[in-house]
Amino acid sequence: MVRYGFSIKTRHGQRVEHIQIMAHSAEDAERRLRQMYHHCTIVERRESNVVHRVEALDVENIIGLISGSPTISPEHVGGR
């Protein structure tokens, strides 16, 4: 998905900035924007790719966080 950022002017002339919409295409983002702000004028449109962080769940580290003491998993100690 792509994050689209908009700055718009409402139909009453008020400027609204930093509106962010996640969408698969610019057309879809504009459609969603116009559902929220009828008859608006788009002043600026920005787009940026969203980086997905995928981290494996490490149960030992979570237990360490809960207990307040860091745990060292076996693969970090000599590869056992």
C-alpha positions as CSV (number, residue, x, y, z in Angstrom):
1,M,0.0,0.0,0.0
2,V,1.0,3.6,-0.5
3,R,0.4,6.5,1.9
4,Y,-1.0,9.5,0.2
5,G,-0.8,12.9,1.8
6,F,-3.1,15.7,0.9
7,S,-3.4,19.4,1.5
8,I,-6.8,20.7,0.4
9,K,-9.1,23.7,0.4
10,T,-12.6,23.0,1.5
11,R,-15.6,24.3,-0.4
12,H,-15.9,27.1,2.2
13,G,-12.2,28.1,1.6
14,Q,-10.6,26.6,4.7
15,R,-7.2,25.1,4.2
16,V,-6.7,21.6,5.7
17,E,-3.2,20.1,5.6
18,H,-1.6,16.8,6.5
19,I,-4.4,14.5,5.6
20,Q,-3.0,11.0,5.1
21,I,-4.9,8.1,3.4
22,M,-3.6,4.6,2.8
23,A,-4.7,3.2,-0.5
24,H,-3.6,1.0,-3.4
25,S,-3.9,3.8,-6.0
26,A,-4.0,7.6,-6.2
27,E,-7.6,7.4,-7.6
28,D,-8.7,5.3,-4.6
29,A,-7.1,7.8,-2.2
30,E,-8.8,10.7,-3.9
31,R,-12.2,8.9,-3.9
32,R,-11.9,8.4,-0.1
33,L,-10.8,12.0,0.4
34,R,-13.8,13.3,-1.5
35,Q,-16.1,11.1,0.6
36,M,-14.8,13.0,3.7
37,Y,-14.5,16.5,2.1
38,H,-17.2,17.0,-0.5
39,H,-16.4,19.5,-3.3
40,C,-12.8,20.1,-2.0
41,T,-10.0,21.4,-4.1
42,I,-6.7,19.4,-3.8
43,V,-3.8,21.9,-3.4
44,E,-1.1,19.3,-3.0
45,R,-0.8,15.5,-3.2
46,R,2.2,13.5,-1.9
47,E,2.8,9.8,-1.9
48,S,5.3,7.6,0.0
49,N,5.7,3.9,0.2
50,V,4.9,2.2,3.5
51,V,7.6,0.0,4.9
52,H,6.2,-3.0,6.6
53,R,8.2,-4.2,9.6
54,V,8.0,-8.0,9.9
55,E,9.8,-9.3,12.9
56,A,9.7,-12.8,14.3
57,L,8.2,-13.2,17.7
58,D,11.0,-14.1,20.1
59,V,9.3,-15.6,23.2
60,E,12.5,-15.4,25.3
61,N,13.0,-11.7,24.7
62,I,9.3,-11.0,25.5
63,I,9.7,-12.9,28.8
64,G,12.8,-10.8,29.5
65,L,10.9,-7.6,28.8
66,I,8.1,-8.7,31.2
67,S,10.4,-9.9,34.0
68,G,12.7,-6.9,33.6
69,S,15.8,-8.9,32.9
70,P,17.2,-9.4,29.4
71,T,17.4,-13.0,28.2
72,I,19.9,-14.3,25.8
73,S,18.6,-16.8,23.3
74,P,20.7,-19.9,22.6
75,E,21.5,-18.9,19.0
76,H,23.2,-15.8,20.3
77,V,25.4,-17.8,22.7
78,G,27.7,-20.0,20.6
79,G,24.9,-21.2,18.2
80,R,23.6,-24.0,20.4
